[in-house]
Amino acid sequence: MATETTSDKAAGAINKLRIRVRAYEHKILDTSVKQIIDTAMRFDAKVVGPIPLPTEIKKYTVNRSTFVHKDAREQFEMRTHKRVIDILNPSPKVVEALTNLSLPSGVNIDVKMM
């Protein structure tokens, strides 16, 4: 049972990196996640994940006609796929390698240091 003291928190030690990856296409998302995990594993970091989060679905309903035929409608949807990766006790080399990583366009990444 190790407890963390306030001096450890003040020293700026990063215990965990939480990386949240979002994209519209799941194939591009999975290749990006694999690339992030391979980079972290190269520096012997402990990786938890990828954990799939629920897909966010936004639906839009539009009238087909501009003036008449109000019952004729079209529906469109945008699906946002999400994954979470946790990297425990990352070294500065891991953080630097992840910042220099180039990922395909259309992939959104949020990084939290805890």
Secondary structure in CASP SS format (residue, H / E / C, confidence):
PFRMAT SS
TARGET T0000
AUTHOR 0000-0000-0000
METHOD secondary structure of the structure
MODEL  1
M C 1.00
A C 1.00
T C 1.00
E C 1.00
T C 1.00
T H 1.00
S H 1.00
D H 1.00
K H 1.00
A H 1.00
A C 1.00
G C 1.00
A C 1.00
I C 1.00
N C 1.00
K E 1.00
L E 1.00
R E 1.00
I E 1.00
R E 1.00
V E 1.00
R E 1.00
A E 1.00
Y C 1.00
E C 1.00
H H 1.00
K H 1.00
I H 1.00
L H 1.00
D H 1.00
T H 1.00
S H 1.00
V H 1.00
K H 1.00
Q H 1.00
I H 1.00
I H 1.00
D H 1.00
T H 1.00
A H 1.00
M H 1.00
R H 1.00
F C 1.00
D C 1.00
A C 1.00
K E 1.00
V E 1.00
V E 1.00
G E 1.00
P E 1.00
I E 1.00
P E 1.00
L E 1.00
P E 1.00
T E 1.00
E E 1.00
I E 1.00
K E 1.00
K E 1.00
Y E 1.00
T E 1.00
V E 1.00
N E 1.00
R C 1.00
S C 1.00
T C 1.00
F C 1.00
V C 1.00
H C 1.00
K C 1.00
D C 1.00
A C 1.00
R E 1.00
E E 1.00
Q E 1.00
F E 1.00
E E 1.00
M E 1.00
R E 1.00
T E 1.00
H E 1.00
K E 1.00
R E 1.00
V E 1.00
I E 1.00
D E 1.00
I E 1.00
L E 1.00
N C 1.00
P C 1.00
S C 1.00
P H 1.00
K H 1.00
V H 1.00
V H 1.00
E H 1.00
A H 1.00
L H 1.00
T H 1.00
N C 1.00
L C 1.00
S C 1.00
L C 1.00
P C 1.00
S C 1.00
G C 1.00
V E 1.00
N E 1.00
I E 1.00
D E 1.00
V E 1.00
K E 1.00
M E 1.00
M C 1.00
END
